[in-house]
Amino acid sequence: MPQKNSKKISIFQYVVTIVVVGILASGLTLFIYELNGPRTSSHMSNAVKDDLENISYLYELIDSQYIEDVSETDLVNGALKGMTEAIGDPHSVFFPEEAAKDFDDSVSGSFEGIGASMMLENEYPVIAEPPFEDSPAQKAKLKKGDIITKVDGKEVKGQPLNEVVSKIKGEKGTKVTLEIMRGNESFSVDIIRDTIPVKSVKSNIDKTNKDVGYIQITSFNETTSDEFDEAVSSLRKEGAKRFIVDVRGNPGGVLQNVEKMTSRFLNDGDVIVGFEDKNKETFEEVAGKKFDKGEKINEPTVLLMDENSASASEIMAGALKAHGFDVIGTTSYGKGTVQTLVPIEGHGEVKLTISKWLTPDGKWIHEKGVEPTIKVDYPDYLKRVVIDRSMTYEEGVISNHVETINTYLNELGYNVGKVSSTYTADTTKAIKEFQTASGIEATGKADKATVEALETAITQHWKENDIQYETALKTVLSK
């Protein structure tokens, strides 16, 4: 995920990131599917026509004179990529055909593949999370932590993650063969690809307050509003009379879907979002049956967001805040532009920034973010640098990773004395206790398996002691 500043990644950001990689590559963006047609050549200046002729001349020169054969597609794609990059906008991107398909899949609500998210570790792709339920990967008994060494008999060490993911994904019904390393065991598995639905909404009734429904929205893809509607209906049947909506870590997605969902909370005629185009012309989208079909959510509702809530998430946050709802957490990411997808026949598509979006009160939040009405930050232990799993830590080692280990152990209730960057005798004792409790051989050394278990434990600890959620619960119960 893009970051505004160069900084160390935290365990929370890391957990969010590995879920997104290989499943939802859309990044921080919005989509609309209407665009004024580009100017025809008859409207171009003579200078521009001359420049385009120079591009054509260079193409012909390379094609006829360069000492090696060059793919015509590669030449054109290079020109399209270079022109898009020349804009200097990180959200305007040219996607060649294969990348375009992956991108389209990421916002469609489903993709064809094996149903496993991946991350890179020591130059190898690794299964980052348990495979999706009922997916081919789950049926093949793949596990979190499995290392993929070969795809269809070819080594993948050192290859970019997106290239490996592209090789593993494929059409429904086709076969991919993976060579897996699990601990000291190596084996081969044949997997038949299938259509994998990407669930973007999760919901449940609060454990202690049965009239509070919790709805987590992890992205805004083409099926999210339908999933959201189903979640609301289901929670109401279970007795929900209040809602907590959570867009923490949500990178954005499809504009039309967030408009449909936000409209349900607002009165007809209330502004959802405004837009300003290249010519400084503005228009607004307002709540009404166009978006919500008259199906409103009148129950008391609060919204959770954080610094990784971006784009479409910020549209929802900005609209709810402007119309009197409480927004709880930290200031959002600050991505205030709108993109559209434009197909380039035979070559892929361009994702192009075409307008700014504005909150209902006319604010452009780009690089500023939406401020919460109730600020509640994450605890400091979640902001620690992710531990380097390629190393084994033992008594006497001094590093910032050891400080993170000591911080986690202390937070989990193990005695490490004074938290420091030194792996002390107290750390060794605490690690042995943690390993025993986790079913790991009690060596007192923090190896890869121990670090993974420690990070899983600290994430679970945070979920069970989520102060942002507790604040949201207290707030919505007061309404």
C-alpha positions in Angstrom: 0.0 0.0 0.0 1.3 3.5 -0.8 2.6 5.5 2.1 2.7 9.3 2.4 6.0 9.3 4.3 9.0 7.0 4.4 8.5 5.1 7.7 8.9 1.7 9.3 5.9 -0.5 8.7 3.9 -1.5 11.8 2.5 -4.9 12.7 -1.0 -3.5 12.0 -0.1 -2.1 8.6 1.7 -5.4 7.9 -1.4 -7.5 8.7 -3.6 -5.3 6.5 -1.1 -5.4 3.7 -0.6 -9.2 3.4 -4.3 -9.7 3.2 -4.5 -7.3 0.3 -1.5 -8.5 -1.7 -2.6 -11.1 -4.3 -6.3 -10.6 -3.6 -7.1 -6.9 -4.0 -4.5 -5.1 -6.0 -6.7 -2.0 -6.6 -4.7 0.3 -4.3 -6.1 3.6 -3.2 -8.5 4.6 -6.0 -12.0 5.4 -7.1 -13.8 4.6 -10.3 -16.4 6.2 -12.4 -17.3 4.9 -15.8 -18.2 8.0 -17.7 -15.7 10.2 -19.5 -15.8 12.9 -22.2 -14.3 11.6 -25.4 -10.7 12.5 -26.0 -10.0 15.2 -28.6 -9.6 14.0 -32.1 -6.5 14.8 -34.1 -8.3 17.6 -35.9 -8.5 19.6 -32.7 -4.8 19.1 -31.9 -2.3 21.9 -32.4 0.3 21.5 -35.1 3.0 21.3 -32.5 1.3 18.3 -30.9 0.8 16.6 -34.3 4.6 17.1 -35.0 5.4 15.5 -31.6 3.2 12.5 -32.4 4.9 12.2 -35.7 8.3 12.1 -33.9 6.9 9.2 -31.7 5.9 7.4 -34.9 9.3 8.1 -36.4 11.1 6.7 -33.4 8.9 3.6 -33.5 9.7 3.0 -37.2 13.4 3.7 -36.5 13.6 1.1 -33.7 11.6 -1.4 -35.7 13.7 -1.2 -38.8 17.2 -0.4 -37.5 17.7 -1.7 -34.0 20.0 -4.7 -34.0 17.6 -7.0 -32.2 14.0 -7.9 -32.8 11.7 -5.9 -30.6 8.0 -6.7 -30.0 5.7 -4.2 -31.5 3.4 -4.6 -28.5 6.3 -3.9 -26.2 7.2 -0.7 -28.1 3.7 0.7 -28.0 3.2 -0.4 -24.3 6.4 1.4 -23.5 5.2 4.6 -25.1 1.9 4.4 -23.3 3.5 3.7 -20.0 6.0 6.5 -20.4 3.3 9.0 -21.3 1.2 8.1 -18.3 4.2 8.2 -16.0 5.1 11.7 -17.4 1.9 13.0 -15.7 3.6 12.6 -12.3 0.4 11.3 -10.7 0.9 8.1 -8.7 -2.8 7.2 -9.3 -2.7 7.5 -13.1 -1.3 4.2 -14.4 -1.1 2.3 -17.7 -1.9 -1.4 -17.3 -0.8 -3.9 -20.1 -3.4 -6.5 -20.9 -2.4 -9.1 -18.3 -2.1 -6.5 -15.6 -5.3 -4.9 -16.7 -7.2 -8.2 -16.2 -5.7 -8.5 -12.7 -6.7 -5.0 -11.9 -10.3 -5.5 -13.2 -10.5 -8.7 -11.2 -9.5 -6.8 -8.0 -12.6 -4.7 -8.2 -15.1 -7.2 -9.7 -15.8 -9.0 -6.4 -14.3 -12.3 -7.6 -11.3 -13.6 -9.5 -10.2 -16.9 -11.0 -7.3 -18.7 -9.3 -6.6 -20.9 -6.2 -7.9 -18.7 -3.4 -4.8 -17.9 -1.4 -3.1 -14.6 -0.5 0.7 -14.4 -0.7 3.6 -12.3 0.4 7.3 -12.4 -0.3 9.7 -13.7 2.3 13.4 -14.4 1.7 12.7 -14.0 -2.0 10.1 -16.8 -2.0 6.3 -16.4 -2.3 4.7 -17.6 0.9 1.0 -18.3 1.7 0.3 -15.3 3.9 -3.1 -16.3 5.4 -5.2 -19.5 5.7 -6.7 -20.1 2.2 -10.2 -18.9 1.5 -13.0 -21.1 2.7 -13.9 -23.8 0.1 -11.2 -22.6 -2.3 -9.0 -24.9 -4.4 -6.1 -24.0 -2.1 -8.0 -25.0 1.0 -9.1 -28.3 -0.7 -5.5 -28.9 -1.6 -4.7 -28.5 2.1 -2.3 -25.6 1.7 -1.5 -23.8 4.9 -0.4 -20.4 6.1 3.4 -20.3 5.9 3.8 -22.8 3.0 6.7 -21.7 0.8 6.1 -21.9 -3.0 9.4 -22.9 -4.7 8.1 -23.8 -8.2 5.1 -23.0 -10.4 4.5 -25.6 -13.1 8.0 -26.9 -12.7 9.7 -23.5 -12.9 11.7 -21.9 -10.1 10.1 -18.7 -8.7 12.7 -17.5 -6.2 13.6 -13.8 -6.6 10.7 -13.1 -8.9 8.3 -10.1 -8.2 5.3 -11.1 -6.3 2.8 -9.9 -8.9 4.5 -12.1 -11.5 4.2 -15.2 -9.4 0.6 -14.4 -8.6 -0.1 -13.9 -12.3 1.3 -17.4 -13.0 -0.7 -19.0 -10.2 -4.0 -17.3 -11.2 -5.7 -18.5 -14.3 -9.0 -19.6 -15.9 -11.5 -21.7 -14.0 -11.0 -25.4 -14.7 -7.3 -25.1 -15.6 -4.5 -26.8 -13.6 -1.5 -25.3 -11.9 1.2 -27.4 -10.2 2.9 -26.0 -7.2 6.1 -27.2 -5.5 5.6 -26.6 -1.7 8.2 -26.4 1.1 6.6 -27.0 4.5 9.2 -27.1 7.3 11.7 -29.8 6.1 9.2 -31.4 3.8 8.9 -30.7 0.1 6.0 -31.9 -2.0 4.1 -31.2 -5.2 0.4 -30.5 -5.5 -1.9 -30.2 -8.5 -4.7 -27.6 -8.1 -7.6 -26.9 -10.4 -8.4 -23.2 -10.5 -11.9 -21.9 -9.8 -13.8 -18.7 -9.4 -13.0 -17.2 -6.0 -15.5 -14.7 -4.6 -13.8 -11.9 -2.6 -15.9 -11.1 0.4 -15.5 -7.4 1.3 -18.1 -7.2 4.1 -18.0 -9.1 7.4 -20.6 -8.7 10.2 -21.6 -9.9 13.6 -23.7 -9.0 16.6 -21.6 -7.6 19.5 -20.8 -10.3 22.1 -22.1 -8.3 25.1 -24.6 -5.9 23.6 -27.0 -7.9 21.4 -28.7 -4.9 19.9 -25.4 -3.6 18.3 -24.5 -4.8 14.9 -20.9 -4.6 13.7 -20.1 -4.3 9.9 -16.6 -4.3 8.7 -16.0 -3.2 5.1 -12.5 -4.2 3.8 -12.9 -2.7 0.3 -15.4 -1.2 -2.1 -15.6 -3.6 -5.0 -18.5 -4.2 -7.4 -20.4 -6.5 -5.0 -19.8 -4.6 -1.8 -23.1 -2.7 -1.6 -25.0 -5.9 -2.1 -23.0 -7.6 0.6 -23.6 -4.6 2.9 -27.3 -4.7 2.3 -27.4 -8.4 3.2 -25.3 -7.7 6.3 -27.8 -5.0 7.5 -30.8 -7.3 6.8 -29.2 -10.2 8.6 -28.2 -8.1 11.7 -31.6 -6.6 12.0 -33.1 -10.1 12.1 -30.7 -10.9 14.9 -31.9 -8.0 16.8 -29.6 -5.1 15.9 -30.9 -1.7 16.7 -27.6 0.2 16.3 -24.7 -0.2 14.0 -20.9 0.2 14.1 -19.4 0.5 10.6 -15.7 -0.1 10.3 -13.6 1.0 7.3 -10.2 0.9 9.1 -7.6 -0.2 6.6 -10.0 0.0 3.7 -8.1 1.3 0.7 -11.1 2.4 -1.4 -12.6 1.1 -4.6 -15.7 1.6 -6.7 -17.3 5.0 -6.4 -20.9 4.0 -7.2 -20.9 1.4 -4.4 -19.9 3.8 -1.7 -22.5 6.3 -3.0 -25.2 3.6 -2.7 -24.2 2.6 0.8 -23.7 6.2 2.1 -27.1 7.3 0.7 -28.8 4.8 3.0 -27.7 6.8 6.1 -28.7 10.2 4.8 -32.0 12.1 4.1 -33.0 12.4 0.5 -31.4 15.5 -0.9 -28.4 15.4 1.4 -25.1 15.8 -0.4 -23.0 12.6 -0.5 -20.0 14.0 -2.4 -19.0 16.8 -4.7 -16.7 16.8 -7.8 -14.5 19.3 -9.5 -13.1 18.6 -13.0 -10.2 20.0 -15.1 -12.3 23.1 -16.1 -13.2 23.9 -12.4 -16.8 22.9 -13.1 -18.5 21.3 -10.1 -21.4 19.0 -9.5 -22.8 17.0 -6.6 -24.3 13.6 -5.9 -27.2 13.6 -3.4 -28.9 10.9 -1.4 -32.1 9.4 -2.8 -33.8 6.5 -4.4 -31.3 6.7 -7.3 -28.8 5.1 -5.0 -30.7 3.5 -2.1 -34.1 2.6 -3.6 -35.7 4.2 -0.5 -34.2 1.6 1.9 -32.8 3.8 4.7 -30.8 3.0 7.8 -32.3 5.1 10.6 -30.7 3.2 13.5 -28.0 5.1 15.4 -24.7 4.5 13.6 -21.0 5.4 14.2 -18.1 4.9 11.8 -14.6 3.6 12.6 -11.6 4.8 10.4 -7.9 5.1 10.6 -4.8 6.4 8.7 -5.2 3.6 6.2 -8.8 4.4 5.3 -8.6 6.0 1.9 -10.5 7.2 -1.1 -14.0 5.7 -1.1 -13.7 5.1 2.7 -13.0 8.8 3.1 -16.1 9.7 0.9 -18.2 7.8 3.4 -16.4 9.3 6.4 -16.6 12.8 5.0 -20.3 12.5 4.2 -21.3 11.0 7.5 -19.3 13.5 9.5 -20.8 16.4 7.6 -24.3 15.2 8.3 -23.8 14.8 12.1 -22.5 11.2 12.6 -19.7 10.4 14.9 -16.5 9.3 13.1 -14.1 7.5 15.5 -10.4 6.7 15.2 -7.5 8.6 13.5 -7.2 11.0 10.6 -7.7 9.2 7.3 -5.2 8.8 4.5 -6.0 11.8 2.4 -6.7 10.7 -1.2 -9.1 13.1 -2.8 -9.0 12.3 -6.5 -11.2 10.3 -8.8 -10.0 7.9 -11.5 -11.7 6.3 -14.5 -10.6 3.2 -16.5 -10.1 3.8 -20.2 -9.5 0.7 -22.5 -6.7 0.9 -25.0 -7.6 -1.6 -27.6 -5.1 -4.4 -28.0 -2.8 -3.1 -25.3 -4.7 -2.9 -21.9 -6.2 0.1 -20.1 -5.3 3.4 -18.5 -6.4 4.4 -15.0 -6.5 8.2 -15.3 -7.2 10.9 -12.7 -10.1 13.0 -14.0 -11.4 15.0 -11.0 -11.1 16.0 -7.4 -13.8 14.9 -5.0 -15.1 17.2 -2.2 -16.8 16.6 1.1 -20.5 17.8 1.4 -19.2 21.1 3.0 -16.9 21.7 0.0 -13.5 20.6 1.5 -10.8 18.9 -0.6 -9.1 16.4 1.8 -6.3 15.4 -0.5 -3.1 14.9 1.5 -4.9 16.1 4.6 -7.5 13.4 5.3 -10.8 13.5 7.2 -10.4 14.3 10.9 -12.4 12.1 13.3 -15.0 13.6 15.5 -13.6 11.4 18.4 -9.9 10.8 18.1 -8.7 7.4 19.4 -5.2 6.2 18.4 -3.9 2.7 18.2 -1.8 1.6 21.2 1.9 2.1 20.8 2.7 -1.6 20.7 0.9 -1.9 17.3 3.2 0.7 15.8 6.4 -1.3 16.4 8.5 -2.3 13.4 7.7 -5.8 12.0 10.2 -8.4 13.3 12.6 -9.7 10.7 11.7 -13.4 10.4 14.9 -14.4 8.6 16.9 -14.1 11.8 16.9 -16.1 15.0 17.1 -14.0 18.2 18.8 -15.2 21.4 20.3 -14.0 24.6 22.8 -11.2 24.0 21.4 -9.9 20.7 20.7 -6.2 20.6 18.4 -4.7 17.9 15.2 -2.8 17.4 13.6 -6.2 16.5 14.5 -7.5 19.9 12.8 -4.4 21.4 9.7 -5.3 19.5 9.9 -8.9 20.8 10.2 -7.6 24.4 7.3 -5.1 23.8 5.0 -7.8 22.6 5.9 -10.2 25.4 5.4 -7.5 28.0 2.0 -6.6 26.5 1.0 -10.3 26.5 1.7 -10.5 30.2 5.2 -12.1 30.2 7.9 -10.7 32.5 10.8 -9.3 30.5 11.9 -6.8 33.2 12.4 -3.3 31.7 11.6 -3.3 28.0 14.8 -2.7 26.0 16.5 -3.6 22.8 18.6 -6.3 24.5 17.7 -10.0 24.5 18.2 -10.7 28.2 17.9 -13.7 30.4 14.3 -12.5 31.2 13.6 -12.5 27.5 14.8 -16.1 27.2 12.6 -17.2 30.1 9.6 -15.3 28.7 10.1 -16.8 25.3 10.3 -20.3 26.7 7.0 -19.7 28.6 5.4 -18.3 25.4 6.7 -21.2 23.3 5.3 -23.8 25.8 1.9 -22.0 25.8 1.9 -21.9 22.0 2.8 -25.6 21.5 6.3 -24.7 20.2 9.6 -26.4 21.4 10.8 -24.3 24.3 14.3 -23.4 23.2 14.2 -19.8 24.5 15.3 -18.6 21.1 12.9 -16.5 18.9 13.1 -18.3 15.6 10.7 -17.8 12.6 8.0 -20.0 14.0 8.1 -18.3 17.4 8.1 -14.8 15.8 5.1 -15.7 13.6 3.2 -17.1 16.7 4.1 -14.0 18.7 2.8 -11.7 15.9 -0.4 -13.7 15.7 -0.8 -13.5 19.4 -0.3 -9.8 19.6 -2.8 -9.2 16.7 -5.4 -11.4 18.5 -4.6 -9.5 21.8 -5.4 -6.2 20.0 -8.6 -7.6 18.6 -9.7 -8.5 22.1 -8.7 -5.2 23.5 -9.6 -2.8 20.7 -9.9 0.6 22.3 -11.2 2.2 19.1 -14.1 -0.3 18.9 -14.8 0.0 22.6 -15.1 3.8 22.2 -17.4 3.3 19.2 -19.5 0.9 21.2 -19.8 3.3 24.1 -20.7 6.1 21.7 -23.4 4.3 19.8 -25.0 3.0 23.0 -25.3 6.6 24.2 -27.5 7.5 21.2 
